[in-house]
Amino acid sequence: MFGNKSIKIFLNYWLGPVLFIWLSWAIWQQVRHQEDLPRAWADIRAVLFSPQSWKLAIVVAAMLLNWGIEARKWQLLMRPLLAISFSRSFKATMAGVAFAVNTPNRIGEYGGRMLYLPEGKRLESVPLTMLGGFAQLLVTLVTGTIALWLLYAEKPGFALPANWREHGLWLGVLCWLLTTISGVLLLVYLRIGWILQLAPKLPAWLSVEIPVRILLRVAGWSCCRYVVFLFQYILLLQMFGVTENWFAAIWLVSLQFLVLALVPTIALADLGIRGKLALELFGWIGSNALGVVATTTAIWLINLVLPALTGAVLIFRIRIFARSA
């Protein structure tokens, strides 16, 4: 009995600081080893003192909106399990980001968010958190598939590479495949309750019922969050002089999001992947490689690094046990 109490005291008062030190160190190590970061950071600093600086301020404010929407999504998803405040949901979301950026495919996000739930509700929150990520993935998949269809039809508003049509057959097959997958996943999402009922001998923590109205609201918030992503990218692409063609930028960014969603990676380690992919895609509408790198780096710093550091700070004072709802 004494041993269990001592362990709980240790976890309550020491685990938070230990996690904070580890997460901060891990984030710093990954940031400092990014190849293009010094050059991109110089470009970002230059913009801070230019007439375009107001756009950067809006992008930072949009980051708060972005994660605020995600917090609202999670608050809605938790409702059938536990009523939590928006403030706690936001803190849990930031903590999830701190863990997610250091784990493959953001799997650590579940553990970070669970820290802000009572002991008896943590395991049950995992499928609900996964469902929120699934909704966001579904929006990314549908929008990216539309972008791919537009490129296939040569309707993106810019000249495609000369060899684009050489792969027309395979591109068409990919478009139809992604369209089919999107339709199936949308049906699965809307009928997730039926599917869980058909599955035999599910653990009790997987049997939480989600009303369709909540699923629709979560999908709506996921769409809003996606729009915020696009808005941030378009502002930065304009700010760094990459393109003023916002229509083309929307679909190229959507295509970029689609590829990133399908490629397994660690969130903080994917800056190189983001940069190379962005250079390839935005090279179709311009030759400003420095602007493309600065844009992807700014998005990475604002949308991932800053929230991750915020989450690490919040974890510093976390109490693992005896949390109330």
C-alpha beads as a LAMMPS data file, in Angstrom:
LAMMPS data file: protein, C-alpha beads

325 atoms
324 bonds

1 atom types
1 bond types

-500.0 500.0 xlo xhi
-500.0 500.0 ylo yhi
-500.0 500.0 zlo zhi

Masses

1 110.0

Atoms # bond

1 1 1 0.000 0.000 0.000
2 1 1 2.808 2.373 0.943
3 1 1 4.617 1.496 -2.279
4 1 1 1.604 2.337 -4.440
5 1 1 1.102 5.646 -2.631
6 1 1 4.774 6.540 -3.033
7 1 1 4.627 5.752 -6.744
8 1 1 1.562 7.963 -7.177
9 1 1 3.224 10.831 -5.329
10 1 1 6.320 10.463 -7.500
11 1 1 4.281 10.412 -10.715
12 1 1 2.175 13.382 -9.651
13 1 1 5.065 15.648 -8.688
14 1 1 7.974 14.435 -10.792
15 1 1 6.608 12.935 -14.006
16 1 1 5.475 16.326 -15.319
17 1 1 8.904 17.984 -14.978
18 1 1 10.638 14.898 -16.389
19 1 1 8.310 14.863 -19.414
20 1 1 8.815 18.601 -19.865
21 1 1 12.609 18.237 -19.934
22 1 1 12.483 15.266 -22.301
23 1 1 9.977 16.835 -24.704
24 1 1 11.773 20.196 -24.759
25 1 1 15.118 18.513 -25.414
26 1 1 13.654 16.290 -28.152
27 1 1 11.961 19.241 -29.878
28 1 1 15.140 21.329 -29.702
29 1 1 17.278 18.503 -31.104
30 1 1 14.975 17.980 -34.070
31 1 1 14.642 21.693 -34.788
32 1 1 18.378 22.394 -34.706
33 1 1 19.140 19.595 -37.179
34 1 1 16.802 20.827 -39.932
35 1 1 18.952 21.594 -42.995
36 1 1 17.015 24.529 -44.477
37 1 1 16.052 26.127 -41.180
38 1 1 18.794 28.839 -40.953
39 1 1 18.130 30.162 -44.436
40 1 1 14.356 30.041 -44.029
41 1 1 14.578 31.667 -40.594
42 1 1 16.558 34.548 -42.095
43 1 1 13.764 35.066 -44.641
44 1 1 11.130 34.956 -41.914
45 1 1 13.019 37.534 -39.806
46 1 1 13.264 39.811 -42.837
47 1 1 9.485 39.669 -43.279
48 1 1 8.965 40.652 -39.650
49 1 1 10.235 44.155 -40.498
50 1 1 8.547 44.467 -43.881
51 1 1 5.123 45.870 -44.881
52 1 1 3.956 42.228 -45.135
53 1 1 4.419 41.588 -41.408
54 1 1 0.683 41.877 -40.724
55 1 1 0.130 38.692 -42.730
56 1 1 2.526 36.791 -40.496
57 1 1 0.655 38.070 -37.427
58 1 1 -2.612 36.787 -38.924
59 1 1 -1.034 33.381 -39.597
60 1 1 0.082 33.137 -35.952
61 1 1 -3.410 34.116 -34.778
62 1 1 -4.854 31.506 -37.143
63 1 1 -2.687 28.904 -35.414
64 1 1 -4.594 29.583 -32.190
65 1 1 -7.855 29.272 -34.117
66 1 1 -6.614 26.058 -35.712
67 1 1 -5.862 24.323 -32.431
68 1 1 -8.897 25.903 -30.788
69 1 1 -11.073 24.174 -33.388
70 1 1 -9.270 20.900 -32.695
71 1 1 -9.908 21.390 -28.973
72 1 1 -13.584 21.995 -29.660
73 1 1 -13.705 18.805 -31.753
74 1 1 -12.219 16.794 -28.919
75 1 1 -14.568 18.376 -26.397
76 1 1 -17.518 17.272 -28.549
77 1 1 -16.151 13.761 -28.964
78 1 1 -15.608 13.410 -25.211
79 1 1 -19.195 14.424 -24.458
80 1 1 -20.675 10.871 -24.539
81 1 1 -17.890 9.810 -22.163
82 1 1 -17.242 12.851 -19.987
83 1 1 -18.173 16.545 -19.893
84 1 1 -14.976 18.628 -19.988
85 1 1 -14.437 22.354 -20.278
86 1 1 -13.001 23.990 -23.384
87 1 1 -10.021 25.151 -21.332
88 1 1 -9.129 21.606 -20.307
89 1 1 -9.726 20.371 -23.837
90 1 1 -7.360 23.020 -25.209
91 1 1 -4.646 22.140 -22.681
92 1 1 -5.050 18.446 -23.495
93 1 1 -4.784 19.212 -27.197
94 1 1 -1.546 21.142 -26.704
95 1 1 -0.151 18.330 -24.558
96 1 1 -1.087 15.895 -27.309
97 1 1 0.860 17.957 -29.853
98 1 1 3.950 17.893 -27.605
99 1 1 3.885 14.095 -27.584
100 1 1 2.742 13.711 -31.198
101 1 1 5.643 15.586 -32.776
102 1 1 8.131 13.052 -31.405
103 1 1 6.289 9.856 -32.371
104 1 1 5.578 8.136 -35.715
105 1 1 2.232 9.065 -37.252
106 1 1 1.467 11.270 -34.209
107 1 1 0.569 8.219 -32.106
108 1 1 1.802 9.934 -28.937
109 1 1 -1.073 12.403 -29.214
110 1 1 -3.410 9.942 -27.487
111 1 1 -1.162 9.650 -24.449
112 1 1 -0.743 13.411 -24.163
113 1 1 -4.468 14.059 -24.162
114 1 1 -5.214 11.235 -21.733
115 1 1 -3.161 12.995 -19.057
116 1 1 -5.957 15.568 -18.704
117 1 1 -8.662 12.975 -18.063
118 1 1 -9.612 11.171 -14.834
119 1 1 -8.013 7.768 -14.298
120 1 1 -11.135 5.752 -15.102
121 1 1 -11.819 7.531 -18.405
122 1 1 -8.424 7.544 -20.091
123 1 1 -8.584 4.271 -21.984
124 1 1 -12.104 4.975 -23.224
125 1 1 -10.899 8.270 -24.720
126 1 1 -8.516 6.565 -27.173
127 1 1 -11.115 5.487 -29.794
128 1 1 -12.836 8.869 -29.521
129 1 1 -9.553 10.700 -30.109
130 1 1 -8.836 8.392 -33.042
131 1 1 -12.251 9.212 -34.453
132 1 1 -11.411 12.926 -34.441
133 1 1 -8.189 12.219 -36.337
134 1 1 -10.127 10.022 -38.743
135 1 1 -12.548 12.870 -39.470
136 1 1 -9.638 15.210 -40.254
137 1 1 -7.996 12.584 -42.455
138 1 1 -11.269 12.106 -44.308
139 1 1 -11.496 15.832 -45.117
140 1 1 -7.862 15.787 -46.280
141 1 1 -8.475 12.733 -48.434
142 1 1 -11.637 14.099 -50.070
143 1 1 -10.152 17.530 -50.771
144 1 1 -6.890 16.055 -52.030
145 1 1 -8.788 13.703 -54.332
146 1 1 -10.693 16.666 -55.791
147 1 1 -7.352 18.408 -56.372
148 1 1 -6.028 15.317 -58.130
149 1 1 -9.102 15.176 -60.379
150 1 1 -8.608 18.832 -61.306
151 1 1 -5.010 18.139 -62.246
152 1 1 -6.069 15.094 -64.249
153 1 1 -8.557 17.253 -66.124
154 1 1 -5.863 19.955 -66.566
155 1 1 -8.083 22.537 -64.848
156 1 1 -5.843 23.860 -62.081
157 1 1 -5.251 27.305 -63.593
158 1 1 -1.594 26.837 -64.513
159 1 1 0.537 25.004 -67.070
160 1 1 1.401 21.436 -66.082
161 1 1 4.791 19.865 -66.879
162 1 1 5.241 18.649 -70.432
163 1 1 5.502 14.992 -69.386
164 1 1 2.371 15.119 -67.214
165 1 1 0.140 13.289 -69.707
166 1 1 2.616 10.419 -70.045
167 1 1 1.267 9.139 -66.750
168 1 1 -2.372 9.896 -67.569
169 1 1 -3.585 6.290 -67.327
170 1 1 -2.081 5.666 -63.914
171 1 1 -3.219 9.066 -62.696
172 1 1 -6.780 8.273 -63.739
173 1 1 -6.630 4.921 -61.930
174 1 1 -5.326 6.691 -58.817
175 1 1 -8.149 9.255 -59.000
176 1 1 -10.803 6.542 -59.158
177 1 1 -9.110 4.525 -56.424
178 1 1 -8.955 7.493 -54.040
179 1 1 -12.562 8.427 -54.896
180 1 1 -13.698 4.908 -53.997
181 1 1 -11.659 4.875 -50.796
182 1 1 -13.044 8.292 -49.815
183 1 1 -16.618 7.093 -50.331
184 1 1 -16.079 3.923 -48.324
185 1 1 -14.355 5.762 -45.468
186 1 1 -17.123 8.386 -45.376
187 1 1 -19.693 5.597 -45.012
188 1 1 -17.603 3.952 -42.298
189 1 1 -17.336 7.259 -40.436
190 1 1 -21.058 7.978 -40.505
191 1 1 -21.977 4.403 -39.575
192 1 1 -19.208 3.704 -37.080
193 1 1 -21.789 2.773 -34.426
194 1 1 -23.265 0.034 -36.617
195 1 1 -19.827 -1.345 -37.411
196 1 1 -18.858 -1.512 -33.737
197 1 1 -22.092 -3.348 -32.956
198 1 1 -21.325 -5.959 -35.628
199 1 1 -17.828 -6.568 -34.281
200 1 1 -17.863 -9.484 -31.785
201 1 1 -16.446 -9.354 -28.258
202 1 1 -15.196 -5.783 -28.284
203 1 1 -13.493 -4.542 -25.096
204 1 1 -15.730 -2.328 -22.981
205 1 1 -13.543 0.750 -23.639
206 1 1 -14.270 0.456 -27.376
207 1 1 -18.050 0.396 -26.985
208 1 1 -18.728 4.126 -26.473
209 1 1 -21.668 5.182 -28.652
210 1 1 -21.336 8.367 -30.706
211 1 1 -24.552 10.017 -31.982
212 1 1 -24.552 10.833 -35.690
213 1 1 -25.228 14.502 -34.926
214 1 1 -21.915 14.693 -33.053
215 1 1 -20.117 12.955 -35.925
216 1 1 -21.543 15.518 -38.348
217 1 1 -20.514 18.418 -36.118
218 1 1 -17.002 16.991 -35.751
219 1 1 -16.797 16.628 -39.541
220 1 1 -17.921 20.241 -39.886
221 1 1 -15.247 21.448 -37.470
222 1 1 -12.686 19.364 -39.381
223 1 1 -13.674 21.197 -42.568
224 1 1 -13.293 24.540 -40.776
225 1 1 -9.847 23.541 -39.561
226 1 1 -8.847 22.560 -43.096
227 1 1 -9.930 25.973 -44.360
228 1 1 -7.718 27.593 -41.697
229 1 1 -4.780 25.501 -42.939
230 1 1 -5.366 26.670 -46.508
231 1 1 -5.751 30.295 -45.421
232 1 1 -2.427 30.181 -43.582
233 1 1 -0.625 28.702 -46.564
234 1 1 -2.073 31.175 -49.063
235 1 1 -1.102 34.166 -46.905
236 1 1 2.458 32.882 -46.516
237 1 1 2.801 32.027 -50.210
238 1 1 1.811 35.594 -51.024
239 1 1 4.001 37.040 -48.273
240 1 1 7.141 35.260 -49.512
241 1 1 6.409 36.089 -53.145
242 1 1 5.714 32.547 -54.353
243 1 1 2.366 33.143 -56.070
244 1 1 -0.675 35.409 -56.098
245 1 1 -2.778 32.713 -57.814
246 1 1 -4.816 31.691 -54.768
247 1 1 -6.990 29.223 -56.715
248 1 1 -3.986 27.245 -57.938
249 1 1 -2.406 27.480 -54.478
250 1 1 -5.482 25.955 -52.827
251 1 1 -5.338 22.808 -54.928
252 1 1 -1.575 22.436 -54.794
253 1 1 -1.634 22.740 -51.007
254 1 1 -4.511 20.232 -50.916
255 1 1 -2.424 17.840 -52.976
256 1 1 0.507 18.389 -50.625
257 1 1 -1.675 17.644 -47.580
258 1 1 -2.907 14.465 -49.289
259 1 1 0.618 13.159 -49.888
260 1 1 1.748 14.050 -46.353
261 1 1 -1.287 12.283 -44.892
262 1 1 -0.424 9.083 -46.768
263 1 1 3.312 9.067 -45.964
264 1 1 4.217 7.680 -42.505
265 1 1 6.519 10.115 -40.718
266 1 1 7.359 11.841 -37.439
267 1 1 5.744 15.281 -37.374
268 1 1 8.854 17.252 -36.427
269 1 1 11.077 15.221 -38.738
270 1 1 8.959 15.820 -41.827
271 1 1 10.156 19.361 -42.565
272 1 1 12.502 17.963 -45.198
273 1 1 9.671 15.973 -46.765
274 1 1 7.386 19.008 -46.710
275 1 1 10.075 21.181 -48.285
276 1 1 10.944 18.771 -51.106
277 1 1 7.294 18.087 -51.882
278 1 1 6.423 21.797 -51.838
279 1 1 9.361 22.627 -54.123
280 1 1 8.162 20.025 -56.607
281 1 1 4.530 21.131 -56.573
282 1 1 4.976 24.896 -56.437
283 1 1 7.718 24.673 -59.029
284 1 1 4.825 24.256 -61.471
285 1 1 3.654 27.820 -60.885
286 1 1 6.884 29.669 -60.126
287 1 1 10.607 29.520 -59.597
288 1 1 10.869 31.118 -56.150
289 1 1 12.430 28.142 -54.342
290 1 1 13.535 30.271 -51.377
291 1 1 9.978 31.511 -50.895
292 1 1 8.622 27.960 -50.972
293 1 1 11.137 26.785 -48.354
294 1 1 10.388 29.816 -46.152
295 1 1 6.645 29.134 -46.428
296 1 1 6.874 25.470 -45.440
297 1 1 9.295 26.275 -42.610
298 1 1 7.073 29.059 -41.259
299 1 1 4.037 26.751 -41.303
300 1 1 6.066 24.068 -39.550
301 1 1 7.315 26.447 -36.854
302 1 1 3.959 28.127 -36.253
303 1 1 1.608 25.145 -36.468
304 1 1 3.785 22.464 -34.873
305 1 1 6.830 23.731 -32.986
306 1 1 5.124 26.571 -31.088
307 1 1 2.127 24.426 -29.999
308 1 1 4.481 21.578 -29.057
309 1 1 6.541 23.868 -26.837
310 1 1 3.332 25.229 -25.294
311 1 1 2.173 21.676 -24.606
312 1 1 5.520 20.792 -23.018
313 1 1 5.185 23.773 -20.649
314 1 1 1.635 22.748 -19.710
315 1 1 2.792 19.202 -18.982
316 1 1 5.317 20.574 -16.486
317 1 1 2.582 20.991 -13.855
318 1 1 0.448 18.004 -14.825
319 1 1 -0.979 15.781 -12.075
320 1 1 -1.437 12.203 -13.255
321 1 1 -3.718 11.009 -10.449
322 1 1 -6.777 12.332 -8.635
323 1 1 -7.974 14.532 -11.459
324 1 1 -11.643 15.434 -11.390
325 1 1 -13.876 15.625 -14.426

Bonds

1 1 1 2
2 1 2 3
3 1 3 4
4 1 4 5
5 1 5 6
6 1 6 7
7 1 7 8
8 1 8 9
9 1 9 10
10 1 10 11
11 1 11 12
12 1 12 13
13 1 13 14
14 1 14 15
15 1 15 16
16 1 16 17
17 1 17 18
18 1 18 19
19 1 19 20
20 1 20 21
21 1 21 22
22 1 22 23
23 1 23 24
24 1 24 25
25 1 25 26
26 1 26 27
27 1 27 28
28 1 28 29
29 1 29 30
30 1 30 31
31 1 31 32
32 1 32 33
33 1 33 34
34 1 34 35
35 1 35 36
36 1 36 37
37 1 37 38
38 1 38 39
39 1 39 40
40 1 40 41
41 1 41 42
42 1 42 43
43 1 43 44
44 1 44 45
45 1 45 46
46 1 46 47
47 1 47 48
48 1 48 49
49 1 49 50
50 1 50 51
51 1 51 52
52 1 52 53
53 1 53 54
54 1 54 55
55 1 55 56
56 1 56 57
57 1 57 58
58 1 58 59
59 1 59 60
60 1 60 61
61 1 61 62
62 1 62 63
63 1 63 64
64 1 64 65
65 1 65 66
66 1 66 67
67 1 67 68
68 1 68 69
69 1 69 70
70 1 70 71
71 1 71 72
72 1 72 73
73 1 73 74
74 1 74 75
75 1 75 76
76 1 76 77
77 1 77 78
78 1 78 79
79 1 79 80
80 1 80 81
81 1 81 82
82 1 82 83
83 1 83 84
84 1 84 85
85 1 85 86
86 1 86 87
87 1 87 88
88 1 88 89
89 1 89 90
90 1 90 91
91 1 91 92
92 1 92 93
93 1 93 94
94 1 94 95
95 1 95 96
96 1 96 97
97 1 97 98
98 1 98 99
99 1 99 100
100 1 100 101
101 1 101 102
102 1 102 103
103 1 103 104
104 1 104 105
105 1 105 106
106 1 106 107
107 1 107 108
108 1 108 109
109 1 109 110
110 1 110 111
111 1 111 112
112 1 112 113
113 1 113 114
114 1 114 115
115 1 115 116
116 1 116 117
117 1 117 118
118 1 118 119
119 1 119 120
120 1 120 121
121 1 121 122
122 1 122 123
123 1 123 124
124 1 124 125
125 1 125 126
126 1 126 127
127 1 127 128
128 1 128 129
129 1 129 130
130 1 130 131
131 1 131 132
132 1 132 133
133 1 133 134
134 1 134 135
135 1 135 136
136 1 136 137
137 1 137 138
138 1 138 139
139 1 139 140
140 1 140 141
141 1 141 142
142 1 142 143
143 1 143 144
144 1 144 145
145 1 145 146
146 1 146 147
147 1 147 148
148 1 148 149
149 1 149 150
150 1 150 151
151 1 151 152
152 1 152 153
153 1 153 154
154 1 154 155
155 1 155 156
156 1 156 157
157 1 157 158
158 1 158 159
159 1 159 160
160 1 160 161
161 1 161 162
162 1 162 163
163 1 163 164
164 1 164 165
165 1 165 166
166 1 166 167
167 1 167 168
168 1 168 169
169 1 169 170
170 1 170 171
171 1 171 172
172 1 172 173
173 1 173 174
174 1 174 175
175 1 175 176
176 1 176 177
177 1 177 178
178 1 178 179
179 1 179 180
180 1 180 181
181 1 181 182
182 1 182 183
183 1 183 184
184 1 184 185
185 1 185 186
186 1 186 187
187 1 187 188
188 1 188 189
189 1 189 190
190 1 190 191
191 1 191 192
192 1 192 193
193 1 193 194
194 1 194 195
195 1 195 196
196 1 196 197
197 1 197 198
198 1 198 199
199 1 199 200
200 1 200 201
201 1 201 202
202 1 202 203
203 1 203 204
204 1 204 205
205 1 205 206
206 1 206 207
207 1 207 208
208 1 208 209
209 1 209 210
210 1 210 211
211 1 211 212
212 1 212 213
213 1 213 214
214 1 214 215
215 1 215 216
216 1 216 217
217 1 217 218
218 1 218 219
219 1 219 220
220 1 220 221
221 1 221 222
222 1 222 223
223 1 223 224
224 1 224 225
225 1 225 226
226 1 226 227
227 1 227 228
228 1 228 229
229 1 229 230
230 1 230 231
231 1 231 232
232 1 232 233
233 1 233 234
234 1 234 235
235 1 235 236
236 1 236 237
237 1 237 238
238 1 238 239
239 1 239 240
240 1 240 241
241 1 241 242
242 1 242 243
243 1 243 244
244 1 244 245
245 1 245 246
246 1 246 247
247 1 247 248
248 1 248 249
249 1 249 250
250 1 250 251
251 1 251 252
252 1 252 253
253 1 253 254
254 1 254 255
255 1 255 256
256 1 256 257
257 1 257 258
258 1 258 259
259 1 259 260
260 1 260 261
261 1 261 262
262 1 262 263
263 1 263 264
264 1 264 265
265 1 265 266
266 1 266 267
267 1 267 268
268 1 268 269
269 1 269 270
270 1 270 271
271 1 271 272
272 1 272 273
273 1 273 274
274 1 274 275
275 1 275 276
276 1 276 277
277 1 277 278
278 1 278 279
279 1 279 280
280 1 280 281
281 1 281 282
282 1 282 283
283 1 283 284
284 1 284 285
285 1 285 286
286 1 286 287
287 1 287 288
288 1 288 289
289 1 289 290
290 1 290 291
291 1 291 292
292 1 292 293
293 1 293 294
294 1 294 295
295 1 295 296
296 1 296 297
297 1 297 298
298 1 298 299
299 1 299 300
300 1 300 301
301 1 301 302
302 1 302 303
303 1 303 304
304 1 304 305
305 1 305 306
306 1 306 307
307 1 307 308
308 1 308 309
309 1 309 310
310 1 310 311
311 1 311 312
312 1 312 313
313 1 313 314
314 1 314 315
315 1 315 316
316 1 316 317
317 1 317 318
318 1 318 319
319 1 319 320
320 1 320 321
321 1 321 322
322 1 322 323
323 1 323 324
324 1 324 325
